[in-house]
Amino acid sequence: MNWLSILWNMPLTVKMLGMVLLAMSLFSWAIIINQLRYLSQVSAKREQFDRAFWSGLNLQDYYESIASKNDKDPIEEIFTTGYRTLFDTSQGQQQSFAERLDQCKSVMSIAQKKWEMHHHSRLTWLATIASISPYIGLLGTVFGVMHVFQGLVSTQANNTALSAVAPGISEALGMTALGLVVAIPATMAYNRLMLWLEDMVCHYQLFQEEFMVLVRKHGAS
């Protein structure tokens, strides 16, 4: 089905709605591709971090190796934020170890939530597109059908055969189909990406708990 040729034969209002749907489709696919690439990279980096972190290396050396990076991955940002807070010598004489532990847990949680909120806000665009695009398509169909019947009235063709009006109605129904074509991929991608995001958040929360256990053991020894 050639959507552009269908839009070309539609009235101006329907053309505008169709162009809105096409723009929404392009925007949603841009988000989908961007987030798929980003989450794939972040997931791979998290696995690399886990292997390095639990390999028995010196945490101070590992912290120094990534602390100066400008483009830290989320897991690296969480770790460096917590480690810096916990072992900041400028506050070491002012706060007890227990107080620094509480502060460390808080700042790591804040770093994780900032990342989560930033990417969740991007995915909400997909949910919005998935929700409203079928209605925009349906509205285009309504306007298209109205245009067909207005044309019949203007030509006084009250006894016009179905074959004369069928093409116009078919083109109008194409707007509903276009709305669904936009909505279905956006819905599927939103659900899949949200599950992926939640999985990453669970891994980050688990790392924070494991890091706190490790630090408590280190502090008790």
Beta strands, then each sheet from edge to edge (+ up, - down):
end
